[in-house]
Amino acid sequence: MDHPTGQEEAQKLVLEVVAADAGQRLDIYLAKRIPWLSRTRLQQLIETGSVATSQTGPVRAKDKVEKGLIITVAIPPPQPP
């Protein structure tokens, strides 16, 4: 779909943590679930607020995920060269 401004929207992913993944660091969990992004890139998205969870408070890469946690990741479109 064409956008009049020429800007693409961020891709939004919603993930729910299952029991087998509970206890992992957030960045490691995301790297396993979103393998086309590097762990470094995922850490940048976490730091810039592009990752949110159903828990209150700030989201950090070192946070442990829990069963049932809902994680929303907004992946911005690639920047033009």
PDB file of N, CA, C and O in Angstrom:
ATOM      1  N   MET A   1       0.840  -1.172   0.000  1.00  0.00           N
ATOM      2  CA  MET A   1       0.000   0.000   0.000  1.00  0.00           C
ATOM      3  C   MET A   1       0.884   1.233   0.000  1.00  0.00           C
ATOM      4  O   MET A   1       1.842   1.317   0.769  1.00  0.00           O
ATOM      5  N   ASP A   2       0.564   2.192  -0.862  1.00  0.00           N
ATOM      6  CA  ASP A   2       1.335   3.424  -0.944  1.00  0.00           C
ATOM      7  C   ASP A   2       0.906   4.391   0.144  1.00  0.00           C
ATOM      8  O   ASP A   2      -0.275   4.497   0.477  1.00  0.00           O
ATOM      9  N   HIS A   3       1.878   5.087   0.685  1.00  0.00           N
ATOM     10  CA  HIS A   3       1.615   6.106   1.686  1.00  0.00           C
ATOM     11  C   HIS A   3       1.918   7.456   1.054  1.00  0.00           C
ATOM     12  O   HIS A   3       2.980   7.628   0.455  1.00  0.00           O
ATOM     13  N   PRO A   4       1.006   8.417   1.175  1.00  0.00           N
ATOM     14  CA  PRO A   4       1.232   9.714   0.541  1.00  0.00           C
ATOM     15  C   PRO A   4       2.520  10.390   0.983  1.00  0.00           C
ATOM     16  O   PRO A   4       3.112  11.137   0.204  1.00  0.00           O
ATOM     17  N   THR A   5       2.969  10.153   2.200  1.00  0.00           N
ATOM     18  CA  THR A   5       4.169  10.801   2.710  1.00  0.00           C
ATOM     19  C   THR A   5       5.433  10.058   2.285  1.00  0.00           C
ATOM     20  O   THR A   5       6.544  10.563   2.447  1.00  0.00           O
ATOM     21  N   GLY A   6       5.254   8.851   1.737  1.00  0.00           N
ATOM     22  CA  GLY A   6       6.413   8.057   1.356  1.00  0.00           C
ATOM     23  C   GLY A   6       7.044   7.341   2.533  1.00  0.00           C
ATOM     24  O   GLY A   6       8.086   6.703   2.378  1.00  0.00           O
ATOM     25  N   GLN A   7       6.432   7.434   3.713  1.00  0.00           N
ATOM     26  CA  GLN A   7       6.960   6.781   4.900  1.00  0.00           C
ATOM     27  C   GLN A   7       6.201   5.490   5.155  1.00  0.00           C
ATOM     28  O   GLN A   7       4.975   5.445   5.047  1.00  0.00           O
ATOM     29  N   GLU A   8       6.936   4.447   5.493  1.00  0.00           N
ATOM     30  CA  GLU A   8       6.313   3.181   5.838  1.00  0.00           C
ATOM     31  C   GLU A   8       6.032   3.161   7.334  1.00  0.00           C
ATOM     32  O   GLU A   8       6.697   3.841   8.115  1.00  0.00           O
ATOM     33  N   GLU A   9       5.034   2.370   7.719  1.00  0.00           N
ATOM     34  CA  GLU A   9       4.705   2.229   9.132  1.00  0.00           C
ATOM     35  C   GLU A   9       5.563   1.126   9.740  1.00  0.00           C
ATOM     36  O   GLU A   9       6.073   0.256   9.034  1.00  0.00           O
ATOM     37  N   ALA A  10       5.712   1.176  11.056  1.00  0.00           N
ATOM     38  CA  ALA A  10       6.457   0.148  11.764  1.00  0.00           C
ATOM     39  C   ALA A  10       5.690  -1.169  11.712  1.00  0.00           C
ATOM     40  O   ALA A  10       4.460  -1.185  11.763  1.00  0.00           O
ATOM     41  N   GLN A  11       6.419  -2.258  11.611  1.00  0.00           N
ATOM     42  CA  GLN A  11       5.818  -3.589  11.699  1.00  0.00           C
ATOM     43  C   GLN A  11       5.617  -3.881  13.174  1.00  0.00           C
ATOM     44  O   GLN A  11       6.529  -3.678  13.975  1.00  0.00           O
ATOM     45  N   LYS A  12       4.434  -4.357  13.545  1.00  0.00           N
ATOM     46  CA  LYS A  12       4.137  -4.608  14.953  1.00  0.00           C
ATOM     47  C   LYS A  12       3.939  -6.106  15.165  1.00  0.00           C
ATOM     48  O   LYS A  12       3.125  -6.741  14.494  1.00  0.00           O
ATOM     49  N   LEU A  13       4.698  -6.660  16.112  1.00  0.00           N
ATOM     50  CA  LEU A  13       4.580  -8.065  16.473  1.00  0.00           C
ATOM     51  C   LEU A  13       4.099  -8.166  17.913  1.00  0.00           C
ATOM     52  O   LEU A  13       4.544  -7.409  18.776  1.00  0.00           O
ATOM     53  N   VAL A  14       3.193  -9.097  18.170  1.00  0.00           N
ATOM     54  CA  VAL A  14       2.718  -9.352  19.525  1.00  0.00           C
ATOM     55  C   VAL A  14       3.013 -10.810  19.844  1.00  0.00           C
ATOM     56  O   VAL A  14       2.581 -11.712  19.126  1.00  0.00           O
ATOM     57  N   LEU A  15       3.751 -11.034  20.923  1.00  0.00           N
ATOM     58  CA  LEU A  15       4.178 -12.374  21.327  1.00  0.00           C
ATOM     59  C   LEU A  15       3.682 -12.673  22.729  1.00  0.00           C
ATOM     60  O   LEU A  15       3.603 -11.778  23.571  1.00  0.00           O
ATOM     61  N   GLU A  16       3.346 -13.936  22.981  1.00  0.00           N
ATOM     62  CA  GLU A  16       2.995 -14.367  24.333  1.00  0.00           C
ATOM     63  C   GLU A  16       3.975 -15.438  24.769  1.00  0.00           C
ATOM     64  O   GLU A  16       4.198 -16.412  24.050  1.00  0.00           O
ATOM     65  N   VAL A  17       4.560 -15.262  25.939  1.00  0.00           N
ATOM     66  CA  VAL A  17       5.562 -16.190  26.458  1.00  0.00           C
ATOM     67  C   VAL A  17       4.875 -17.464  26.957  1.00  0.00           C
ATOM     68  O   VAL A  17       3.913 -17.412  27.723  1.00  0.00           O
ATOM     69  N   VAL A  18       5.393 -18.601  26.504  1.00  0.00           N
ATOM     70  CA  VAL A  18       4.885 -19.894  26.975  1.00  0.00           C
ATOM     71  C   VAL A  18       5.786 -20.404  28.095  1.00  0.00           C
ATOM     72  O   VAL A  18       6.891 -19.898  28.286  1.00  0.00           O
ATOM     73  N   ALA A  19       5.311 -21.408  28.836  1.00  0.00           N
ATOM     74  CA  ALA A  19       6.032 -21.916  30.005  1.00  0.00           C
ATOM     75  C   ALA A  19       7.455 -22.350  29.667  1.00  0.00           C
ATOM     76  O   ALA A  19       8.367 -22.133  30.465  1.00  0.00           O
ATOM     77  N   ALA A  20       7.661 -22.958  28.504  1.00  0.00           N
ATOM     78  CA  ALA A  20       8.996 -23.451  28.134  1.00  0.00           C
ATOM     79  C   ALA A  20      10.017 -22.320  27.987  1.00  0.00           C
ATOM     80  O   ALA A  20      11.219 -22.554  28.112  1.00  0.00           O
ATOM     81  N   ASP A  21       9.548 -21.097  27.724  1.00  0.00           N
ATOM     82  CA  ASP A  21      10.453 -19.957  27.535  1.00  0.00           C
ATOM     83  C   ASP A  21      10.605 -19.096  28.788  1.00  0.00           C
ATOM     84  O   ASP A  21      11.430 -18.182  28.807  1.00  0.00           O
ATOM     85  N   ALA A  22       9.839 -19.366  29.813  1.00  0.00           N
ATOM     86  CA  ALA A  22       9.885 -18.563  31.036  1.00  0.00           C
ATOM     87  C   ALA A  22      11.276 -18.615  31.657  1.00  0.00           C
ATOM     88  O   ALA A  22      11.935 -19.655  31.649  1.00  0.00           O
ATOM     89  N   GLY A  23      11.713 -17.478  32.194  1.00  0.00           N
ATOM     90  CA  GLY A  23      13.002 -17.388  32.869  1.00  0.00           C
ATOM     91  C   GLY A  23      14.137 -16.885  31.994  1.00  0.00           C
ATOM     92  O   GLY A  23      15.221 -16.595  32.500  1.00  0.00           O
ATOM     93  N   GLN A  24      13.907 -16.775  30.681  1.00  0.00           N
ATOM     94  CA  GLN A  24      14.953 -16.263  29.789  1.00  0.00           C
ATOM     95  C   GLN A  24      15.009 -14.743  29.859  1.00  0.00           C
ATOM     96  O   GLN A  24      14.021 -14.088  30.193  1.00  0.00           O
ATOM     97  N   ARG A  25      16.170 -14.193  29.543  1.00  0.00           N
ATOM     98  CA  ARG A  25      16.284 -12.738  29.392  1.00  0.00           C
ATOM     99  C   ARG A  25      15.408 -12.303  28.229  1.00  0.00           C
ATOM    100  O   ARG A  25      15.239 -13.040  27.257  1.00  0.00           O
ATOM    101  N   LEU A  26      14.855 -11.106  28.334  1.00  0.00           N
ATOM    102  CA  LEU A  26      13.984 -10.584  27.287  1.00  0.00           C
ATOM    103  C   LEU A  26      14.689 -10.535  25.937  1.00  0.00           C
ATOM    104  O   LEU A  26      14.115 -10.959  24.934  1.00  0.00           O
ATOM    105  N   ASP A  27      15.925 -10.027  25.887  1.00  0.00           N
ATOM    106  CA  ASP A  27      16.615  -9.906  24.603  1.00  0.00           C
ATOM    107  C   ASP A  27      16.913 -11.267  23.973  1.00  0.00           C
ATOM    108  O   ASP A  27      16.853 -11.410  22.752  1.00  0.00           O
ATOM    109  N   ILE A  28      17.229 -12.252  24.789  1.00  0.00           N
ATOM    110  CA  ILE A  28      17.494 -13.601  24.276  1.00  0.00           C
ATOM    111  C   ILE A  28      16.192 -14.234  23.770  1.00  0.00           C
ATOM    112  O   ILE A  28      16.171 -14.864  22.713  1.00  0.00           O
ATOM    113  N   TYR A  29      15.115 -14.062  24.530  1.00  0.00           N
ATOM    114  CA  TYR A  29      13.815 -14.576  24.100  1.00  0.00           C
ATOM    115  C   TYR A  29      13.419 -13.977  22.752  1.00  0.00           C
ATOM    116  O   TYR A  29      12.990 -14.696  21.850  1.00  0.00           O
ATOM    117  N   LEU A  30      13.563 -12.661  22.620  1.00  0.00           N
ATOM    118  CA  LEU A  30      13.190 -11.998  21.367  1.00  0.00           C
ATOM    119  C   LEU A  30      14.084 -12.453  20.212  1.00  0.00           C
ATOM    120  O   LEU A  30      13.606 -12.616  19.089  1.00  0.00           O
ATOM    121  N   ALA A  31      15.369 -12.659  20.473  1.00  0.00           N
ATOM    122  CA  ALA A  31      16.288 -13.113  19.425  1.00  0.00           C
ATOM    123  C   ALA A  31      15.879 -14.492  18.902  1.00  0.00           C
ATOM    124  O   ALA A  31      16.038 -14.777  17.715  1.00  0.00           O
ATOM    125  N   LYS A  32      15.362 -15.333  19.769  1.00  0.00           N
ATOM    126  CA  LYS A  32      14.893 -16.658  19.343  1.00  0.00           C
ATOM    127  C   LYS A  32      13.582 -16.565  18.575  1.00  0.00           C
ATOM    128  O   LYS A  32      13.357 -17.330  17.636  1.00  0.00           O
ATOM    129  N   ARG A  33      12.722 -15.643  18.961  1.00  0.00           N
ATOM    130  CA  ARG A  33      11.401 -15.508  18.328  1.00  0.00           C
ATOM    131  C   ARG A  33      11.422 -14.643  17.077  1.00  0.00           C
ATOM    132  O   ARG A  33      10.554 -14.784  16.216  1.00  0.00           O
ATOM    133  N   ILE A  34      12.404 -13.749  16.965  1.00  0.00           N
ATOM    134  CA  ILE A  34      12.513 -12.851  15.807  1.00  0.00           C
ATOM    135  C   ILE A  34      13.929 -13.016  15.237  1.00  0.00           C
ATOM    136  O   ILE A  34      14.757 -12.114  15.367  1.00  0.00           O
ATOM    137  N   PRO A  35      14.207 -14.159  14.611  1.00  0.00           N
ATOM    138  CA  PRO A  35      15.587 -14.469  14.199  1.00  0.00           C
ATOM    139  C   PRO A  35      16.140 -13.587  13.086  1.00  0.00           C
ATOM    140  O   PRO A  35      17.351 -13.579  12.868  1.00  0.00           O
ATOM    141  N   TRP A  36      15.304 -12.854  12.383  1.00  0.00           N
ATOM    142  CA  TRP A  36      15.811 -11.994  11.304  1.00  0.00           C
ATOM    143  C   TRP A  36      16.384 -10.677  11.835  1.00  0.00           C
ATOM    144  O   TRP A  36      16.944  -9.893  11.069  1.00  0.00           O
ATOM    145  N   LEU A  37      16.249 -10.431  13.138  1.00  0.00           N
ATOM    146  CA  LEU A  37      16.879  -9.263  13.755  1.00  0.00           C
ATOM    147  C   LEU A  37      17.984  -9.737  14.692  1.00  0.00           C
ATOM    148  O   LEU A  37      17.816 -10.732  15.396  1.00  0.00           O
ATOM    149  N   SER A  38      19.096  -9.040  14.706  1.00  0.00           N
ATOM    150  CA  SER A  38      20.190  -9.413  15.600  1.00  0.00           C
ATOM    151  C   SER A  38      19.819  -9.073  17.046  1.00  0.00           C
ATOM    152  O   SER A  38      18.947  -8.242  17.304  1.00  0.00           O
ATOM    153  N   ARG A  39      20.494  -9.727  17.964  1.00  0.00           N
ATOM    154  CA  ARG A  39      20.252  -9.434  19.379  1.00  0.00           C
ATOM    155  C   ARG A  39      20.617  -7.986  19.691  1.00  0.00           C
ATOM    156  O   ARG A  39      19.955  -7.341  20.504  1.00  0.00           O
ATOM    157  N   THR A  40      21.672  -7.471  19.047  1.00  0.00           N
ATOM    158  CA  THR A  40      22.066  -6.076  19.238  1.00  0.00           C
ATOM    159  C   THR A  40      20.958  -5.140  18.786  1.00  0.00           C
ATOM    160  O   THR A  40      20.640  -4.173  19.478  1.00  0.00           O
ATOM    161  N   ARG A  41      20.366  -5.421  17.625  1.00  0.00           N
ATOM    162  CA  ARG A  41      19.270  -4.583  17.116  1.00  0.00           C
ATOM    163  C   ARG A  41      18.068  -4.659  18.056  1.00  0.00           C
ATOM    164  O   ARG A  41      17.410  -3.648  18.302  1.00  0.00           O
ATOM    165  N   LEU A  42      17.780  -5.840  18.578  1.00  0.00           N
ATOM    166  CA  LEU A  42      16.666  -5.981  19.519  1.00  0.00           C
ATOM    167  C   LEU A  42      16.942  -5.200  20.806  1.00  0.00           C
ATOM    168  O   LEU A  42      16.031  -4.592  21.368  1.00  0.00           O
ATOM    169  N   GLN A  43      18.185  -5.214  21.271  1.00  0.00           N
ATOM    170  CA  GLN A  43      18.538  -4.434  22.457  1.00  0.00           C
ATOM    171  C   GLN A  43      18.335  -2.948  22.193  1.00  0.00           C
ATOM    172  O   GLN A  43      17.884  -2.219  23.077  1.00  0.00           O
ATOM    173  N   GLN A  44      18.666  -2.485  20.977  1.00  0.00           N
ATOM    174  CA  GLN A  44      18.434  -1.078  20.616  1.00  0.00           C
ATOM    175  C   GLN A  44      16.937  -0.758  20.637  1.00  0.00           C
ATOM    176  O   GLN A  44      16.535   0.301  21.119  1.00  0.00           O
ATOM    177  N   LEU A  45      16.119  -1.667  20.117  1.00  0.00           N
ATOM    178  CA  LEU A  45      14.666  -1.449  20.116  1.00  0.00           C
ATOM    179  C   LEU A  45      14.130  -1.386  21.546  1.00  0.00           C
ATOM    180  O   LEU A  45      13.247  -0.583  21.848  1.00  0.00           O
ATOM    181  N   ILE A  46      14.661  -2.227  22.418  1.00  0.00           N
ATOM    182  CA  ILE A  46      14.251  -2.208  23.826  1.00  0.00           C
ATOM    183  C   ILE A  46      14.629  -0.863  24.451  1.00  0.00           C
ATOM    184  O   ILE A  46      13.810  -0.243  25.130  1.00  0.00           O
ATOM    185  N   GLU A  47      15.859  -0.415  24.226  1.00  0.00           N
ATOM    186  CA  GLU A  47      16.353   0.836  24.816  1.00  0.00           C
ATOM    187  C   GLU A  47      15.588   2.063  24.315  1.00  0.00           C
ATOM    188  O   GLU A  47      15.424   3.034  25.053  1.00  0.00           O
ATOM    189  N   THR A  48      15.122   2.025  23.072  1.00  0.00           N
ATOM    190  CA  THR A  48      14.423   3.183  22.500  1.00  0.00           C
ATOM    191  C   THR A  48      12.914   3.153  22.741  1.00  0.00           C
ATOM    192  O   THR A  48      12.193   4.033  22.271  1.00  0.00           O
ATOM    193  N   GLY A  49      12.436   2.144  23.472  1.00  0.00           N
ATOM    194  CA  GLY A  49      11.015   2.099  23.806  1.00  0.00           C
ATOM    195  C   GLY A  49      10.131   1.445  22.759  1.00  0.00           C
ATOM    196  O   GLY A  49       8.908   1.572  22.815  1.00  0.00           O
ATOM    197  N   SER A  50      10.734   0.745  21.803  1.00  0.00           N
ATOM    198  CA  SER A  50       9.953   0.070  20.769  1.00  0.00           C
ATOM    199  C   SER A  50       9.447  -1.296  21.214  1.00  0.00           C
ATOM    200  O   SER A  50       8.718  -1.962  20.479  1.00  0.00           O
ATOM    201  N   VAL A  51       9.834  -1.711  22.421  1.00  0.00           N
ATOM    202  CA  VAL A  51       9.364  -2.976  22.992  1.00  0.00           C
ATOM    203  C   VAL A  51       8.605  -2.654  24.272  1.00  0.00           C
ATOM    204  O   VAL A  51       9.099  -1.940  25.145  1.00  0.00           O
ATOM    205  N   ALA A  52       7.394  -3.194  24.366  1.00  0.00           N
ATOM    206  CA  ALA A  52       6.571  -2.999  25.560  1.00  0.00           C
ATOM    207  C   ALA A  52       6.070  -4.364  26.035  1.00  0.00           C
ATOM    208  O   ALA A  52       5.945  -5.302  25.248  1.00  0.00           O
ATOM    209  N   THR A  53       5.787  -4.457  27.332  1.00  0.00           N
ATOM    210  CA  THR A  53       5.239  -5.704  27.871  1.00  0.00           C
ATOM    211  C   THR A  53       3.978  -5.401  28.655  1.00  0.00           C
ATOM    212  O   THR A  53       3.651  -4.245  28.923  1.00  0.00           O
ATOM    213  N   SER A  54       3.278  -6.469  29.017  1.00  0.00           N
ATOM    214  CA  SER A  54       2.051  -6.316  29.800  1.00  0.00           C
ATOM    215  C   SER A  54       2.349  -6.003  31.266  1.00  0.00           C
ATOM    216  O   SER A  54       1.422  -5.781  32.045  1.00  0.00           O
ATOM    217  N   GLN A  55       3.623  -5.980  31.656  1.00  0.00           N
ATOM    218  CA  GLN A  55       4.003  -5.592  33.013  1.00  0.00           C
ATOM    219  C   GLN A  55       4.174  -4.080  33.065  1.00  0.00           C
ATOM    220  O   GLN A  55       4.431  -3.438  32.047  1.00  0.00           O
ATOM    221  N   THR A  56       4.030  -3.525  34.247  1.00  0.00           N
ATOM    222  CA  THR A  56       4.254  -2.090  34.391  1.00  0.00           C
ATOM    223  C   THR A  56       5.733  -1.823  34.620  1.00  0.00           C
ATOM    224  O   THR A  56       6.485  -2.709  35.025  1.00  0.00           O
ATOM    225  N   GLY A  57       6.131  -0.603  34.356  1.00  0.00           N
ATOM    226  CA  GLY A  57       7.517  -0.214  34.582  1.00  0.00           C
ATOM    227  C   GLY A  57       8.334  -0.275  33.321  1.00  0.00           C
ATOM    228  O   GLY A  57       7.864  -0.746  32.286  1.00  0.00           O
ATOM    229  N   PRO A  58       9.576   0.209  33.407  1.00  0.00           N
ATOM    230  CA  PRO A  58      10.449   0.229  32.234  1.00  0.00           C
ATOM    231  C   PRO A  58      10.828  -1.188  31.798  1.00  0.00           C
ATOM    232  O   PRO A  58      10.909  -2.103  32.618  1.00  0.00           O
ATOM    233  N   VAL A  59      11.052  -1.349  30.518  1.00  0.00           N
ATOM    234  CA  VAL A  59      11.449  -2.636  29.949  1.00  0.00           C
ATOM    235  C   VAL A  59      12.955  -2.596  29.728  1.00  0.00           C
ATOM    236  O   VAL A  59      13.482  -1.656  29.132  1.00  0.00           O
ATOM    237  N   ARG A  60      13.644  -3.630  30.214  1.00  0.00           N
ATOM    238  CA  ARG A  60      15.102  -3.713  30.055  1.00  0.00           C
ATOM    239  C   ARG A  60      15.466  -5.045  29.420  1.00  0.00           C
ATOM    240  O   ARG A  60      14.766  -6.041  29.606  1.00  0.00           O
ATOM    241  N   ALA A  61      16.553  -5.064  28.674  1.00  0.00           N
ATOM    242  CA  ALA A  61      17.002  -6.281  27.984  1.00  0.00           C
ATOM    243  C   ALA A  61      17.246  -7.425  28.960  1.00  0.00           C
ATOM    244  O   ALA A  61      16.999  -8.584  28.629  1.00  0.00           O
ATOM    245  N   LYS A  62      17.728  -7.112  30.159  1.00  0.00           N
ATOM    246  CA  LYS A  62      18.061  -8.162  31.128  1.00  0.00           C
ATOM    247  C   LYS A  62      16.862  -8.690  31.911  1.00  0.00           C
ATOM    248  O   LYS A  62      17.005  -9.640  32.680  1.00  0.00           O
ATOM    249  N   ASP A  63      15.682  -8.093  31.732  1.00  0.00           N
ATOM    250  CA  ASP A  63      14.484  -8.569  32.426  1.00  0.00           C
ATOM    251  C   ASP A  63      14.188 -10.015  32.039  1.00  0.00           C
ATOM    252  O   ASP A  63      14.377 -10.407  30.888  1.00  0.00           O
ATOM    253  N   LYS A  64      13.727 -10.797  32.999  1.00  0.00           N
ATOM    254  CA  LYS A  64      13.344 -12.186  32.746  1.00  0.00           C
ATOM    255  C   LYS A  64      11.876 -12.226  32.316  1.00  0.00           C
ATOM    256  O   LYS A  64      11.035 -11.528  32.881  1.00  0.00           O
ATOM    257  N   VAL A  65      11.581 -13.057  31.306  1.00  0.00           N
ATOM    258  CA  VAL A  65      10.203 -13.189  30.843  1.00  0.00           C
ATOM    259  C   VAL A  65       9.485 -14.254  31.660  1.00  0.00           C
ATOM    260  O   VAL A  65      10.096 -15.214  32.131  1.00  0.00           O
ATOM    261  N   GLU A  66       8.183 -14.070  31.820  1.00  0.00           N
ATOM    262  CA  GLU A  66       7.360 -14.998  32.589  1.00  0.00           C
ATOM    263  C   GLU A  66       6.275 -15.581  31.698  1.00  0.00           C
ATOM    264  O   GLU A  66       5.866 -14.959  30.717  1.00  0.00           O
ATOM    265  N   LYS A  67       5.813 -16.769  32.038  1.00  0.00           N
ATOM    266  CA  LYS A  67       4.725 -17.398  31.292  1.00  0.00           C
ATOM    267  C   LYS A  67       3.523 -16.448  31.270  1.00  0.00           C
ATOM    268  O   LYS A  67       3.147 -15.886  32.298  1.00  0.00           O
ATOM    269  N   GLY A  68       2.932 -16.278  30.095  1.00  0.00           N
ATOM    270  CA  GLY A  68       1.758 -15.437  29.947  1.00  0.00           C
ATOM    271  C   GLY A  68       2.059 -13.976  29.653  1.00  0.00           C
ATOM    272  O   GLY A  68       1.147 -13.212  29.337  1.00  0.00           O
ATOM    273  N   LEU A  69       3.327 -13.573  29.752  1.00  0.00           N
ATOM    274  CA  LEU A  69       3.705 -12.193  29.477  1.00  0.00           C
ATOM    275  C   LEU A  69       3.434 -11.875  28.007  1.00  0.00           C
ATOM    276  O   LEU A  69       3.799 -12.652  27.125  1.00  0.00           O
ATOM    277  N   ILE A  70       2.805 -10.751  27.749  1.00  0.00           N
ATOM    278  CA  ILE A  70       2.550 -10.297  26.388  1.00  0.00           C
ATOM    279  C   ILE A  70       3.607  -9.246  26.046  1.00  0.00           C
ATOM    280  O   ILE A  70       3.798  -8.279  26.784  1.00  0.00           O
ATOM    281  N   ILE A  71       4.284  -9.448  24.928  1.00  0.00           N
ATOM    282  CA  ILE A  71       5.343  -8.541  24.486  1.00  0.00           C
ATOM    283  C   ILE A  71       4.958  -7.978  23.122  1.00  0.00           C
ATOM    284  O   ILE A  71       4.626  -8.724  22.201  1.00  0.00           O
ATOM    285  N   THR A  72       5.006  -6.661  23.006  1.00  0.00           N
ATOM    286  CA  THR A  72       4.729  -6.001  21.745  1.00  0.00           C
ATOM    287  C   THR A  72       6.025  -5.357  21.242  1.00  0.00           C
ATOM    288  O   THR A  72       6.683  -4.605  21.960  1.00  0.00           O
ATOM    289  N   VAL A  73       6.368  -5.668  20.004  1.00  0.00           N
ATOM    290  CA  VAL A  73       7.595  -5.138  19.397  1.00  0.00           C
ATOM    291  C   VAL A  73       7.211  -4.335  18.156  1.00  0.00           C
ATOM    292  O   VAL A  73       6.569  -4.859  17.245  1.00  0.00           O
ATOM    293  N   ALA A  74       7.603  -3.070  18.124  1.00  0.00           N
ATOM    294  CA  ALA A  74       7.391  -2.218  16.950  1.00  0.00           C
ATOM    295  C   ALA A  74       8.720  -2.118  16.211  1.00  0.00           C
ATOM    296  O   ALA A  74       9.670  -1.509  16.702  1.00  0.00           O
ATOM    297  N   ILE A  75       8.778  -2.722  15.027  1.00  0.00           N
ATOM    298  CA  ILE A  75      10.007  -2.738  14.240  1.00  0.00           C
ATOM    299  C   ILE A  75       9.894  -1.635  13.180  1.00  0.00           C
ATOM    300  O   ILE A  75       9.104  -1.749  12.244  1.00  0.00           O
ATOM    301  N   PRO A  76      10.681  -0.573  13.330  1.00  0.00           N
ATOM    302  CA  PRO A  76      10.593   0.531  12.355  1.00  0.00           C
ATOM    303  C   PRO A  76      11.062   0.084  10.978  1.00  0.00           C
ATOM    304  O   PRO A  76      11.889  -0.820  10.860  1.00  0.00           O
ATOM    305  N   PRO A  77      10.529   0.723   9.932  1.00  0.00           N
ATOM    306  CA  PRO A  77      10.976   0.377   8.588  1.00  0.00           C
ATOM    307  C   PRO A  77      12.440   0.768   8.398  1.00  0.00           C
ATOM    308  O   PRO A  77      12.949   1.637   9.106  1.00  0.00           O
ATOM    309  N   PRO A  78      13.113   0.134   7.450  1.00  0.00           N
ATOM    310  CA  PRO A  78      14.517   0.494   7.194  1.00  0.00           C
ATOM    311  C   PRO A  78      14.636   1.969   6.779  1.00  0.00           C
ATOM    312  O   PRO A  78      13.769   2.509   6.093  1.00  0.00           O
ATOM    313  N   GLN A  79      15.712   2.592   7.206  1.00  0.00           N
ATOM    314  CA  GLN A  79      15.968   3.981   6.853  1.00  0.00           C
ATOM    315  C   GLN A  79      16.532   4.039   5.439  1.00  0.00           C
ATOM    316  O   GLN A  79      17.354   3.200   5.070  1.00  0.00           O
ATOM    317  N   PRO A  80      16.104   5.019   4.639  1.00  0.00           N
ATOM    318  CA  PRO A  80      16.667   5.131   3.291  1.00  0.00           C
ATOM    319  C   PRO A  80      18.157   5.476   3.368  1.00  0.00           C
ATOM    320  O   PRO A  80      18.599   6.133   4.310  1.00  0.00           O
ATOM    321  N   PRO A  81      18.925   5.030   2.372  1.00  0.00           N
ATOM    322  CA  PRO A  81      20.374   5.296   2.400  1.00  0.00           C
ATOM    323  C   PRO A  81      20.700   6.767   2.275  1.00  0.00           C
ATOM    324  O   PRO A  81      21.873   7.142   2.283  1.00  0.00           O
TER     325      PRO A  81
END
